[in-house]
Amino acid sequence: MGIREWFSNFCSALIIRDETVSLRYKRITQRLNKEYYNSDSETAHSLYVGSYGRNTAVNSTSDFDILFQLPSSIYYRFNSYESYGQSALLQDVKSKLLLSYPSTRLKADGQVIIIPFSDGMKFELVPAFLHSNGRQFIYPDSNNCGSWKTTDPKSEQEAMAAMNQTTNGNLIRLCRMVRAWKNKNNVPIDGILIDTLAYNFISQCEYNKESYLYYDWMSRDFFQYLSNIDSSRSYWYAPGSNRCVYNSGYFQYKAKQAYNIALKAIEYADSKCEYSAKSEWRDIYGTDFPA
């Protein structure tokens, strides 16, 4: 085995294969369709958002985000409240979900309804309404007496998918690998920022269409790219939606550490010291990287 096989196996190990996610998503969706649309559909009016929706989540992910599109009449109903209409909307959706999860401690918190499961998996559901522009969604924020905000997850998903196709699938795999590094090393960087920075990096990476054989160089160069980012920068723009993605912590130091370890791993591999090379990569990426 060599670089190609190591990284191919690593990327394969990061893929979420648990069918429980889909089963629970469908049950949640079906309940809300039943209550708001008198439909038994398990998929209509609902979509995955967040990292799972962008296809960048990894096997250790336990939190999944769903957006459910409610009828516009529900918006007019709760928008007519003099105050706290957003909080009342969240409570209304929560009450419907309790019909499927009567013994679960659901929580309506800020902008979402949290549905926890005994195995540690958690769903966060955003009730939303389709914007008049047909692209964005309006969702409630119950904080500070309540307000309405907008989000554009489809544009983000489409931008990520388009760049991933352009780069031979390398964008999505890079995003997943960086999440493995984040989890292994407790790096203070949010998932949407990982995806945004990976998107920006790979768009100008000289071997962004190459195979797994180049993933050692891609890893090395991405960590160097991260380590050189100005630590005073406070935000970036998400691909597709152009929403502000704020800096969540000082990740540059650990990126520099990963860059230096990657240099050693590459040197070991060039010297045919495969065990030592893989050991260095596992220091970066964790135990999903082959031993």
C-alpha positions in Angstrom: 0.0 0.0 0.0 1.0 3.6 -0.5 -0.2 7.2 -0.4 -3.1 6.5 -2.8 -4.5 3.6 -0.8 -3.9 5.2 2.6 -5.9 8.3 1.7 -8.6 6.4 -0.3 -9.2 4.1 2.7 -9.2 7.1 5.1 -11.7 9.0 3.1 -13.9 6.0 2.8 -13.8 5.5 6.6 -15.1 9.1 7.1 -18.4 8.5 5.2 -21.6 8.3 7.3 -23.2 5.0 6.6 -25.7 4.9 9.5 -29.2 4.4 8.1 -30.7 5.6 11.4 -30.1 9.2 10.2 -32.4 8.8 7.2 -35.1 6.8 9.2 -35.3 9.5 11.9 -35.3 12.3 9.3 -38.2 10.7 7.5 -40.2 10.2 10.7 -39.8 13.8 11.7 -40.7 15.0 8.3 -43.7 12.7 8.0 -45.1 14.0 11.4 -44.9 17.6 10.3 -46.3 16.9 6.9 -49.2 15.2 8.6 -49.9 18.1 10.9 -49.3 21.0 8.6 -50.2 19.6 5.1 -52.4 16.6 5.9 -49.9 14.5 4.0 -48.0 11.3 4.8 -44.9 12.2 2.8 -41.6 11.4 4.4 -39.6 13.8 2.3 -41.8 16.7 1.1 -41.1 20.2 2.4 -38.0 19.1 4.2 -34.3 19.3 3.5 -31.0 18.5 5.3 -29.0 21.7 6.0 -25.7 22.3 7.8 -22.7 20.0 7.2 -24.9 17.0 6.4 -26.8 19.0 3.8 -23.5 20.2 2.3 -22.3 16.5 2.3 -19.3 17.4 4.4 -20.2 15.7 7.7 -18.1 12.8 8.9 -18.8 9.5 10.7 -18.4 11.0 14.1 -21.2 13.5 13.5 -24.0 13.2 16.0 -25.9 16.5 15.3 -28.0 16.8 12.2 -29.9 19.9 11.0 -33.2 19.9 9.2 -35.2 22.8 7.6 -38.9 22.2 7.3 -40.9 24.5 5.1 -44.2 25.5 6.6 -47.2 26.8 4.7 -47.2 30.6 4.3 -50.5 30.8 6.2 -48.6 29.8 9.4 -46.3 32.7 8.9 -49.1 35.2 8.6 -50.7 33.7 11.7 -47.7 34.1 14.0 -46.4 37.3 12.4 -49.6 38.9 13.5 -48.7 38.5 17.2 -47.9 41.8 18.9 -44.9 40.1 20.5 -43.2 36.7 20.9 -44.8 35.3 17.7 -41.5 33.6 16.9 -41.4 31.8 20.2 -45.0 30.8 19.8 -44.3 29.3 16.4 -41.4 27.2 17.8 -43.7 26.0 20.6 -46.4 25.1 18.0 -44.0 23.0 16.0 -42.6 21.4 19.2 -46.2 20.4 20.2 -46.6 18.6 16.8 -43.4 16.7 17.2 -44.3 15.6 20.7 -47.1 13.5 19.0 -44.3 11.3 17.6 -41.9 11.7 20.5 -44.1 11.9 23.7 -41.4 10.7 26.1 -38.6 12.8 24.6 -37.5 16.0 26.2 -37.8 18.3 23.2 -36.5 21.9 23.5 -37.4 25.0 21.6 -34.3 27.0 21.7 -33.7 30.3 20.0 -34.2 29.3 16.3 -34.6 25.5 16.4 -36.4 22.7 18.0 -33.9 20.2 19.4 -34.8 16.5 19.2 -32.4 14.4 21.3 -32.1 10.6 21.1 -30.9 8.2 23.8 -28.0 7.0 21.6 -26.5 10.5 21.6 -27.8 11.5 18.1 -29.5 14.9 18.0 -31.6 16.6 15.4 -32.1 20.4 15.3 -35.1 21.4 13.2 -35.5 24.9 11.8 -39.2 25.7 10.9 -39.1 28.1 7.9 -41.1 29.7 5.1 -40.1 30.1 1.5 -39.1 33.7 0.7 -40.9 35.5 -2.1 -37.7 35.3 -4.1 -38.1 31.5 -4.3 -34.6 30.8 -3.1 -34.1 31.9 0.5 -36.1 30.9 3.6 -37.4 33.0 6.4 -37.0 31.5 9.9 -37.9 32.6 13.5 -35.5 33.9 16.0 -37.1 33.9 19.5 -34.3 35.9 21.1 -34.7 39.5 22.2 -38.5 39.5 21.9 -38.4 37.8 18.5 -37.5 38.6 14.9 -37.4 37.0 11.4 -34.2 36.1 9.7 -33.3 34.7 6.3 -31.1 31.8 5.2 -30.0 30.4 1.8 -28.9 26.8 2.4 -29.7 25.6 -1.2 -27.3 28.1 -2.7 -24.5 27.0 -0.4 -25.2 23.3 -1.2 -25.2 24.0 -4.9 -22.0 26.0 -4.8 -20.2 23.2 -2.8 -21.5 20.6 -5.2 -20.4 22.5 -8.3 -16.9 23.1 -7.0 -16.7 19.5 -5.9 -17.6 18.3 -9.4 -15.0 20.7 -10.8 -12.3 19.4 -8.5 -12.9 15.7 -9.1 -14.6 15.1 -5.7 -11.6 16.6 -3.9 -13.5 19.5 -2.1 -15.9 17.3 -0.2 -13.1 14.8 0.8 -10.9 17.7 2.0 -13.7 19.1 4.1 -14.2 15.7 5.7 -10.5 15.2 6.3 -10.2 18.6 8.0 -13.1 17.7 10.3 -11.2 14.6 11.3 -8.2 16.9 12.1 -10.5 19.2 14.1 -12.0 16.4 16.1 -8.6 14.7 16.8 -6.9 17.9 17.9 -9.8 19.9 19.4 -9.3 22.7 16.9 -11.5 25.8 17.5 -13.0 26.1 14.0 -16.7 25.7 13.0 -17.8 23.4 10.2 -19.1 26.1 8.0 -15.8 27.9 8.3 -14.0 24.7 7.4 -16.1 24.4 4.3 -15.6 28.0 3.3 -11.8 28.0 3.7 -11.5 24.6 1.9 -13.6 26.0 -1.0 -11.4 29.1 -1.2 -8.2 27.0 -1.0 -9.1 24.3 -3.5 -10.3 26.8 -6.1 -6.7 27.9 -6.6 -4.9 24.7 -5.7 -2.7 23.6 -8.7 -3.5 19.9 -8.3 -7.2 20.3 -7.3 -8.3 17.7 -9.9 -5.7 15.1 -9.0 -6.2 11.7 -7.4 -5.6 10.4 -3.9 -1.9 10.2 -4.8 -1.7 13.9 -4.2 -3.6 14.0 -0.9 -0.4 14.2 1.2 0.6 17.4 -0.7 -3.0 18.7 -0.6 -3.0 18.2 3.2 0.3 19.8 3.7 -0.6 22.8 1.6 -4.0 23.3 3.1 -2.6 23.4 6.6 0.0 25.8 5.5 -2.8 27.9 4.0 -4.7 27.8 7.3 -1.6 28.7 9.3 -0.9 31.8 7.2 -4.4 33.3 7.6 -4.3 36.6 9.4 -5.5 35.8 13.0 -7.2 39.3 13.2 -9.6 38.5 10.4 -13.1 38.2 11.8 -15.2 36.8 8.9 -15.4 35.3 5.4 -18.3 34.9 3.0 -19.8 31.5 2.6 -19.9 30.0 -0.9 -23.2 30.5 -2.7 -25.1 32.4 -0.1 -22.4 35.0 0.7 -23.5 35.1 4.3 -20.9 36.2 6.8 -19.0 33.2 8.4 -17.4 34.4 11.6 -14.1 33.3 13.0 -14.7 31.0 15.9 -11.2 30.8 17.4 -7.4 30.8 17.0 -6.9 27.8 14.7 -3.7 28.9 13.1 -1.3 27.5 15.7 -2.7 24.0 15.4 -2.7 24.3 11.7 1.0 25.1 11.8 1.6 22.0 14.0 -0.3 19.9 11.4 1.7 21.4 8.6 5.0 20.5 10.3 3.8 17.0 11.0 2.7 16.6 7.4 6.2 17.5 6.3 7.6 14.7 8.4 5.0 12.3 7.1 5.9 13.1 3.5 9.6 12.7 4.3 9.0 9.3 5.9 7.0 8.2 2.9 9.6 9.3 0.4 12.2 7.3 2.5 9.9 4.2 2.3 9.3 4.3 6.1 5.6 3.6 5.7 4.9 2.8 9.4 6.4 6.1 10.5 4.6 8.0 7.8 1.2 6.6 8.7 1.9 7.3 12.3 2.4 11.0 11.6 -0.7 11.1 9.5 -2.7 9.5 12.4 -1.3 12.3 14.7 -3.0 14.7 12.4 -6.2 12.8 11.4 -6.8 10.3 14.1 -7.6 6.6 14.1 -9.7 6.6 10.9 -6.4 6.9 9.1 -5.0 3.4 8.4 -2.3 2.1 10.7 
